[in-house]
Amino acid sequence: MSRAGVGAWIGLARSVLVYWRPGRQRALRELYAPLIDPGDLVFDVGAHLGDRTMAFAGLGARVIALEPQPLVADWLRRIVRNHARVEVREEAVGRAAGTARLALSRRTPTVSTLSARWQERVAEGNPGFRAVRWDDSVDVPVVTLDALVETYGVPRFCKIDVEGHEPEVLAGLSRPLPALSLEFVTGDLSAAITCVYRLGELGVYEFNVVLGEGRSFLWRSWQEPEAVIVWLAEGAGDASSGDVYARIVEEPMWSRTG
């Protein structure tokens, strides 16, 4: 095995220890249970090591898991091989179908990214990324959310965790989805703000937040988009990262009639 190969496997093992620690699956199912019912369709965009994919499947959902990193996708296929309701696609999701260059971090594969802008900003603005190195790259196939909806139907929930590429993922969506989550990372909070605005173009949504790898919502009541935009613009409460959750309140008229 090459030195790069050894480094990649070490990075993968480190991520396994983080994302598959005891008790995590139960906590994830508790978090998602109010959003996902048995039989629902779920898209896991940026599935990584499959902890969320398996939580969705554990709630009885049919899961389309998208992960473009070859080594990580191989791991993902292994852990879901006995789950007939999970399909793994070794693809990224973006604005348009085609191919894109994925910057890989062998030591920390969870922060591999398609966004050069995000890569530069978090390296400068987030202390947790000071030691991160993107030391390899690979061309990956890209599909759009619209194409996935055409193939599988409208998902009840869509998790998007793609290291700053979230705005490009939503740019490939032309209709509202019932519920989504979108990662945010200090250093480039503007990416999450762009996503909130984009969702506002697709429908009327309300929002909540989970900080870091927490398993509970920050606010007792869901918030209007303006409140979340202000919270993000003011620094996200000094959180290093987390996820913005959105659930639809009302679809636009063109969606209901078109």
N, C-alpha and C positions, 0 to 999 in steps of 0.2 A: 504493500500500500504506500502511495506517495505521501510526502510530508503534508501536502494540501489535503489529501484524503484523511489522514490522521486528525488534522485540525478540525475538519468538518465533522467527523464522528465525535470528537470530544465536545464540540459545540452542541451537537444534537443531544448528546448524553446530558449535558448541563441543562438544556431546556427541558428534557424529560423529567429531571429531578424537580424542576420548578412547577411545571404544568400538570404533573401526574402525582403530586404528593397526596398522601392519604387524606380522605375527607373532602377533597376538592370537587369530585364529581357530584356528591350529594348536595353540596352548597350551590353548585352551578344549576342543578335541576330546580332547586328551590327558587333561585333568582329568575329563571326563565318560565317557570310553571304558570305565572299569571298571563304570559304572552303567547304560549304555545300549548295547543291541545293535541291529544292523540289523533293521528291521521293528517295533521297539518304538513304542508310543504315548507321547508326552510332552506334558504341559501346560506352557506357558510363561506364567505368570500375572504380568503386569506386564512384557510383552515389551520395552517401550521401543523402542530402535533396532534390535532384532533380532539383536544379536551372538550371544546365546545360542541364539535360534531357529535361526540359520544353522549354528551349531556342532552342534546336535542333528540338523538335517537332513543335515549333512555326515557324521554317523555312521550315516545311513540310517534315522533315525527318522521317523515320522509326527508332525507337530507341530501342536498347536492353540495358537496364539499370541493372547493376550488383552491388548489395550492400549486403555484408554478415552480417552486424549488424542487429539482429532481430528487435529491436525497431525501428531503422532507416528505415529498409525495410518496416515495417508496415506503417510508415508515407509516404514513397515513393509510396506505392501502393494506398494509399488514395488520394494523390494529382493527380495521373495519371489515376484514375479509369474511367474518361470520355474520355480518349485518346486511341482510338483503335489501333493507330500506335505505342504505347509504350508497351513494355513487360518488366516486372520486374522479375529478377532472384535473389534469395537470396543466392548468391554464391560469393566466392572470385575467383580470376584468378591467376594462377601461372604456374610453370614449368611443373607440371604433375598433372593429375587428382587424387583426393583423399580427405583427410581432413587435416586441419591445425589449430593451436591454435592462435586465434585472441586475442591480448591484448586490452582490452577496457578501455577507459577513460570516466567514467560516466559524469564527469563535462565538458569535452571537447571531445565529441564523434567524432569530425572531425579528431582527431589525433590518433584514434584507429589504430593498426598496426599489421601486420603479421611478421614484421622484428624486432627481438630483437636487432640486431646490430644497426639499425637506431634509435631505442628507446634509447639506451645507448648513442649514439653519439650526438643526438640533445639535450638530457637532459644536456649534458656537454658543448656542443659547441654553443648553440643558446639561448641567454637570454630570448627569448620569450617562451621557454619551461621550464624555471626554476620551475614554479609552477604546471606544468602538473604532474598528477599522473595516472598511469595505474593500476586501483584498482580492476579489474575483468578480466575474460577471458572466452572465449567460443570456442568450436570446431566448425568449419564451413566447408562446402563442398567447394572443389576447382575444377575449370574447366580450360582448357587451351584456349588460343586464337585460336589455330589450330582447336580445337573442335567446338568453336563458329563459325569460318569461314565455317567449314564443314556443320554445321546446317543451318546457315542463309545466307552465302555468304560473299564476301569480303566487308568490310565496306568502305565507302568513307572517313570516319574520325573515329578515335578512341581516346577518351580522357582517359588518365590513371592518376589517382590521388589516390595513395594507400600507402602513407606515408612510403617511402623507399623501398617498395616491387616492385617498377617498373622494376628493372632488372630481377626479377623472372617472372614477367608477360611476358616480351619480350623473355625470355628463352623458353617459351611455344609457340613461333611463329616461323614458318619455311619459311615464304614467306613475301615479302614486302607488306605493306599497303600504299595506296596513301597519307595519311596524318595522323599525330598523334600529341598529346600533352602529355608531361610528366612533372610531378611536380618535382621541386627541392627545397630543404630546407637547409639553412646554418647550418653547423654542420656535414652534411654528403653529401657534393656535389659530392663525388665520385660515389654515386649511379646514379646521372644524367650523369656523364661522362661515366660510364659503359654502359648506355643506348645509348648514342651517338655512341660509338664504335659498339654496337650490331646492330644498324640500318645500320651502314656502312657495316656490313657483309651481310645484306639482300638486299641492293640496294644503289644507289647513292642519297643522300638526301641533301637538303639545309635547313637552320635553322633560326629561329628567336626566340625572347624571349618576354614574358609579365611579368613584375615585379609585385609581390604581387597579389592583387586583381584588378590590372589595366585592362583597356579595350583597350589598344593600344600596338602595337609592339614597341620594344625598338629601332630597327634598320630600317632605311628606305629601305634598300635592304637586302634580305635574304643572309645568310652567309654560307660559306663552313664549314664542320664539325670541321676542325682544329681550326678555329677561335672561335667556341663555346666552344670547349674543353679548350682552353687557358683561355677564359673568366671565365669559371667555376673554373678552377684550381687556378686562381688568386683571387677567392673570390666572383665571381658573382656580382661585382660592389657594394659590401657591402649590397646587398639586402638580406632580411631575408628569402624570399621565392619567388616563381614564377613558371612559366611554360615554358618549352622549347617546341617550335613547330617545327615540321619537315614535309616537303612535298617532295615527291619523284621527282627526276629529271630523273632518268633512272633505270629501273629494270635490274637485272643481267640476262645474257643470259639463265642460267638454269631455271629461272622463266618464261621467255618468251616462251621457247621451251618445258618446262616440264609440 
